[in-house]
Amino acid sequence: MIDEGDPIFTRPWLIPILIRDLLKFENQLPYFLLHLILNLSGGNGDIKLEPDPLPILALKAIDLVFPRRAEILNKFGSWHGKHLLDLFHLSLLPTDQVIICIDLEEYHPSDQSIQGVTQLRPSGIKFRPRKCDSFLDINFRNCVLEIPSVTINDFTSTVLVNCVALEHCEEKRSKYFTDYVSFMNCLINQPRDVTFLCSEGIITRFSQDDQYVADLFNTLGKNVAFNIRECYLSKIFREVESYYSSNWATMRRTYFSSPWSFISVLSASILLVLTMPSSPSHDTHLHSILYRLQAGMMELHLEQRLGPCYTGFLLQP
């Protein structure tokens, strides 16, 4: 029976703190002991009314802080693992994890990590939030890096830290959280990278401030052992690196990353055309285009320095 006077239920703000403590690596109790405590707690009669086994009950409790679809939770009804953190870690893995591990043998990227958001955007790579059950399920296609939305708060910070610790305490355990943290560490080099990911909906507006998010991923990413060739995101690293190194991406970064560079290239092309023999009327037309480009460059420069109001005043004929 539930005691309505229990402070856990009279003070809802305690529930997230309690769930965080239950998932900390140093607080884990063996699963068989939790099952024994449940059976000895005098709740056997209640269990008949509530058919959910212990793993489902545990995941439903965590669901109060980290809600997910019921279909995901129901998959773990017959689970028999080591402890609650082990259960939650498994429940967060991508659904196609087995296929990913098999496909890793086909990809052999270099040991160089990918660039940050600030470097990838001028190359033509776009960032979009992806709708899926696990925030670890990242995809890259058609120059779009699809990353599931995630809220970086006290709870998710605890989950990331403790799941990474769990993975490094067992040699044969999959390193999904380690790979995810390392990937995000590559993308986020400074708070403005977080600002852009927030604007795209990848890091939600309910997260901590940009500096906190950047420091979290940078600290975790620098303190874990990470092998690009063996991670579940090996294919993503390879494809992003391949695109970033392509001639087209290099040209976009060099000549089309800003209006100034584009106008400069266009002006140089027109000057090159002007040096070629042509008719007087054609020359006049090209000179007119070049003059307009120069005026546009001056207006853009003044607008950046003084603002649009002063620009219109200064450029009046």
C-alpha positions as CSV (number, residue, x, y, z in Angstrom):
1,M,0.0,0.0,0.0
2,I,1.1,3.6,-0.7
3,D,1.5,5.8,2.4
4,E,0.0,9.1,1.4
5,G,2.0,10.8,4.2
6,D,5.3,9.6,2.7
7,P,7.4,12.7,2.0
8,I,8.3,11.3,-1.4
9,F,4.7,11.8,-2.5
10,T,4.0,15.0,-0.6
11,R,7.1,16.7,-2.1
12,P,7.2,15.8,-5.8
13,W,10.5,17.8,-6.3
14,L,12.2,15.0,-4.4
15,I,11.4,12.4,-7.0
16,P,14.0,13.5,-9.6
17,I,16.7,13.6,-6.8
18,L,15.7,10.1,-5.7
19,I,15.8,8.7,-9.2
20,R,19.2,10.2,-9.8
21,D,20.6,8.6,-6.7
22,L,19.1,5.2,-7.6
23,L,21.0,5.4,-11.0
24,K,24.4,6.4,-9.6
25,F,27.0,3.7,-10.2
26,E,28.2,3.7,-6.5
27,N,24.6,3.1,-5.3
28,Q,23.9,0.0,-7.2
29,L,22.5,-3.1,-5.5
30,P,22.5,-6.5,-7.1
31,Y,19.3,-7.2,-9.0
32,F,18.6,-10.5,-7.1
33,L,18.8,-8.5,-3.8
34,L,16.3,-6.0,-5.0
35,H,14.0,-8.8,-6.1
36,L,14.3,-10.4,-2.6
37,I,13.6,-7.1,-0.9
38,L,10.5,-6.7,-3.0
39,N,9.2,-10.1,-2.1
40,L,9.9,-9.6,1.6
41,S,8.4,-6.1,1.8
42,G,4.9,-7.4,2.5
43,G,3.8,-6.4,-1.0
44,N,3.1,-9.9,-2.3
45,G,-0.6,-9.2,-2.3
46,D,-0.2,-6.0,-4.2
47,I,1.9,-7.7,-6.8
48,K,-1.0,-9.9,-7.7
49,L,-3.0,-6.8,-8.4
50,E,-0.1,-5.2,-10.3
51,P,1.2,-7.9,-12.7
52,D,4.2,-5.8,-13.8
53,P,7.5,-7.5,-12.9
54,L,10.3,-5.7,-11.1
55,P,12.1,-4.4,-14.3
56,I,8.9,-2.8,-15.5
57,L,8.2,-1.3,-12.1
58,A,11.7,0.2,-12.0
59,L,11.5,1.6,-15.5
60,K,8.0,3.1,-14.8
61,A,9.5,4.8,-11.7
62,I,12.3,6.3,-13.9
63,D,9.6,7.2,-16.4
64,L,8.4,9.9,-13.9
65,V,11.6,11.8,-14.7
66,F,12.6,10.4,-18.2
67,P,9.3,9.6,-20.0
68,R,9.2,7.2,-22.9
69,R,6.7,5.1,-24.8
70,A,5.2,2.1,-23.0
71,E,6.2,-0.2,-25.8
72,I,9.9,0.4,-25.0
73,L,9.4,-0.4,-21.3
74,N,7.4,-3.6,-21.9
75,K,10.3,-5.2,-23.8
76,F,12.2,-5.7,-20.6
77,G,9.6,-7.6,-18.6
78,S,11.7,-10.8,-18.5
79,W,15.0,-9.0,-18.0
80,H,17.5,-10.4,-15.5
81,G,20.6,-8.2,-15.3
82,K,23.0,-7.0,-12.7
83,H,21.4,-3.8,-11.2
84,L,19.1,-0.9,-12.1
85,L,21.8,1.1,-13.9
86,D,22.4,-2.0,-16.1
87,L,18.7,-2.2,-16.9
88,F,18.4,1.5,-17.7
89,H,21.6,1.5,-19.8
90,L,20.2,-1.4,-21.9
91,S,16.8,0.2,-22.3
92,L,18.5,3.3,-23.9
93,L,20.5,1.6,-26.6
94,P,19.3,2.0,-30.2
95,T,17.0,-0.7,-31.4
96,D,19.3,-1.7,-34.3
97,Q,22.4,-2.0,-32.2
98,V,23.1,-5.6,-33.3
99,I,23.0,-4.6,-37.0
100,I,25.3,-1.7,-36.3
101,C,27.9,-3.9,-34.7
102,I,27.9,-6.2,-37.7
103,D,28.3,-3.4,-40.2
104,L,31.3,-1.9,-38.4
105,E,33.6,-4.3,-40.2
106,E,32.9,-2.7,-43.5
107,Y,34.0,0.8,-42.5
108,H,37.6,1.9,-41.8
109,P,37.7,5.6,-41.1
110,S,40.9,7.4,-40.2
111,D,41.8,8.1,-36.5
112,Q,41.1,11.8,-37.0
113,S,37.9,13.0,-35.3
114,I,35.3,15.1,-37.1
115,Q,35.2,18.9,-36.9
116,G,33.0,21.0,-34.7
117,V,29.7,22.6,-35.6
118,T,31.3,25.9,-36.5
119,Q,33.6,24.2,-39.0
120,L,31.0,21.8,-40.5
121,R,28.3,24.4,-41.2
122,P,30.3,26.4,-43.8
123,S,31.1,23.1,-45.6
124,G,27.4,22.6,-46.3
125,I,26.5,20.1,-43.6
126,K,23.1,20.8,-42.0
127,F,21.9,19.8,-38.6
128,R,18.4,18.5,-37.9
129,P,16.6,16.9,-34.9
130,R,15.7,13.2,-35.4
131,K,12.6,11.6,-34.0
132,C,13.4,8.2,-32.5
133,D,13.3,6.3,-29.2
134,S,16.9,6.7,-28.3
135,F,19.0,9.8,-28.2
136,L,22.0,7.6,-29.2
137,D,20.5,6.9,-32.6
138,I,22.4,9.4,-34.9
139,N,22.2,9.4,-38.7
140,F,23.9,11.2,-41.6
141,R,22.4,11.3,-45.1
142,N,22.2,13.8,-47.9
143,C,24.6,16.2,-46.1
144,V,22.3,16.3,-43.1
145,L,23.4,15.2,-39.7
146,E,20.3,14.0,-37.8
147,I,20.7,14.0,-34.1
148,P,17.9,13.1,-31.7
149,S,16.8,15.9,-29.4
150,V,18.1,15.7,-25.8
151,T,17.6,17.8,-22.7
152,I,20.8,18.3,-20.8
153,N,19.8,18.8,-17.2
154,D,20.8,17.3,-13.8
155,F,19.2,14.0,-14.6
156,T,20.7,13.4,-18.1
157,S,24.1,14.6,-16.8
158,T,23.9,11.9,-14.1
159,V,22.9,9.3,-16.7
160,L,25.7,10.2,-19.0
161,V,28.4,10.2,-16.3
162,N,27.3,7.0,-14.7
163,C,26.6,5.0,-17.9
164,V,30.1,6.0,-19.2
165,A,31.5,4.8,-15.9
166,L,29.6,1.5,-16.2
167,E,30.9,0.9,-19.7
168,H,34.5,1.4,-18.6
169,C,34.2,-1.0,-15.6
170,E,33.3,-3.9,-17.9
171,E,35.7,-4.7,-20.7
172,K,33.2,-6.5,-22.9
173,R,30.3,-4.2,-22.5
174,S,29.2,-2.1,-25.5
175,K,30.5,1.5,-25.4
176,Y,27.4,3.3,-26.8
177,F,27.4,6.1,-24.2
178,T,31.2,6.6,-24.5
179,D,30.9,6.8,-28.2
180,Y,28.0,9.3,-28.0
181,V,29.8,11.5,-25.5
182,S,32.9,11.5,-27.7
183,F,30.9,12.3,-30.8
184,M,29.2,15.3,-29.1
185,N,32.6,16.4,-27.7
186,C,33.9,16.6,-31.3
187,L,30.9,18.7,-32.4
188,I,30.9,21.0,-29.4
189,N,34.1,23.0,-29.0
190,Q,32.6,26.2,-27.6
191,P,29.3,27.5,-26.2
192,R,28.2,29.0,-29.5
193,D,28.2,25.4,-31.0
194,V,25.6,24.6,-28.3
195,T,23.7,27.8,-29.1
196,F,23.3,26.6,-32.7
197,L,22.3,23.1,-31.7
198,C,19.7,24.6,-29.5
199,S,18.4,26.8,-32.3
200,E,18.0,23.6,-34.4
201,G,16.1,21.8,-31.6
202,I,18.8,19.2,-31.1
203,I,19.5,20.4,-27.6
204,T,16.2,21.5,-26.1
205,R,15.4,24.8,-24.6
206,F,14.9,23.2,-21.2
207,S,18.6,22.4,-20.9
208,Q,21.2,24.1,-18.8
209,D,23.0,27.1,-20.1
210,D,25.3,26.8,-23.2
211,Q,28.6,26.9,-21.1
212,Y,27.4,24.1,-18.8
213,V,26.5,21.8,-21.8
214,A,29.8,22.5,-23.5
215,D,31.8,21.9,-20.3
216,L,29.9,18.6,-19.7
217,F,30.6,17.1,-23.1
218,N,34.2,18.4,-23.2
219,T,35.0,17.1,-19.8
220,L,33.5,13.7,-20.4
221,G,34.9,13.4,-23.9
222,K,38.5,14.2,-22.8
223,N,38.5,11.7,-20.0
224,V,37.3,8.5,-21.8
225,A,39.2,6.1,-24.0
226,F,37.7,6.3,-27.5
227,N,38.4,4.3,-30.7
228,I,36.7,5.7,-33.9
229,R,37.3,2.5,-35.8
230,E,35.4,0.4,-33.3
231,C,32.5,2.6,-32.2
232,Y,28.9,2.3,-33.3
233,L,29.2,5.7,-35.0
234,S,32.1,4.6,-37.1
235,K,30.0,5.0,-40.3
236,I,28.9,8.5,-39.3
237,F,32.5,9.5,-38.6
238,R,33.6,8.1,-42.0
239,E,30.9,9.8,-44.1
240,V,31.2,13.2,-42.4
241,E,35.0,13.1,-42.7
242,S,34.7,12.1,-46.4
243,Y,32.3,14.9,-47.2
244,Y,34.3,17.5,-45.3
245,S,37.5,16.6,-47.2
246,S,35.7,16.6,-50.6
247,N,36.5,19.2,-53.2
248,W,33.0,20.6,-53.1
249,A,33.0,21.1,-49.3
250,T,36.4,22.7,-49.5
251,M,35.2,25.1,-52.2
252,R,32.1,26.0,-50.2
253,R,34.2,26.8,-47.1
254,T,36.7,28.9,-49.1
255,Y,34.4,30.8,-51.5
256,F,30.8,30.6,-50.3
257,S,31.0,30.7,-46.5
258,S,30.1,34.4,-46.3
259,P,28.6,37.1,-48.6
260,W,32.0,38.8,-48.7
261,S,33.8,35.8,-50.1
262,F,31.1,35.1,-52.6
263,I,31.1,38.7,-53.9
264,S,34.8,38.7,-54.1
265,V,34.8,35.6,-56.3
266,L,32.1,37.0,-58.5
267,S,33.9,40.3,-58.8
268,A,37.1,38.6,-59.8
269,S,35.2,36.5,-62.4
270,I,33.7,39.7,-63.9
271,L,37.1,41.4,-63.9
272,L,38.5,38.4,-65.8
273,V,35.7,38.7,-68.3
274,L,36.4,42.4,-68.7
275,T,40.0,41.7,-69.8
276,M,38.7,39.7,-72.7
277,P,38.0,41.5,-76.1
278,S,34.3,42.5,-76.4
279,S,32.0,45.1,-77.9
280,P,31.7,48.6,-76.3
281,S,28.0,48.0,-75.2
282,H,29.1,44.7,-73.6
283,D,31.8,46.4,-71.7
284,T,29.4,49.1,-70.5
285,H,27.0,46.4,-69.2
286,L,29.8,44.6,-67.3
287,H,31.1,47.8,-65.8
288,S,27.6,48.5,-64.6
289,I,27.3,45.1,-62.9
290,L,30.8,45.5,-61.3
291,Y,29.8,48.9,-60.0
292,R,26.6,47.5,-58.4
293,L,28.6,44.7,-56.8
294,Q,31.1,47.2,-55.3
295,A,28.2,49.3,-54.0
296,G,26.6,46.2,-52.5
297,M,29.9,45.3,-50.8
298,M,30.2,48.9,-49.4
299,E,26.6,48.8,-48.2
300,L,27.1,45.4,-46.5
301,H,30.3,46.7,-44.8
302,L,28.6,49.8,-43.5
303,E,25.6,47.9,-42.3
304,Q,27.8,45.6,-40.3
305,R,29.7,48.5,-38.8
306,L,27.0,51.2,-38.3
307,G,23.6,49.5,-38.7
308,P,20.9,49.6,-41.5
309,C,19.6,53.1,-40.5
310,Y,22.9,54.9,-40.9
311,T,23.7,52.9,-44.0
312,G,20.6,54.1,-45.9
313,F,21.4,57.7,-44.9
314,L,25.1,57.6,-45.9
315,L,24.4,55.9,-49.3
316,Q,21.7,58.4,-50.4
317,P,22.6,60.0,-53.8
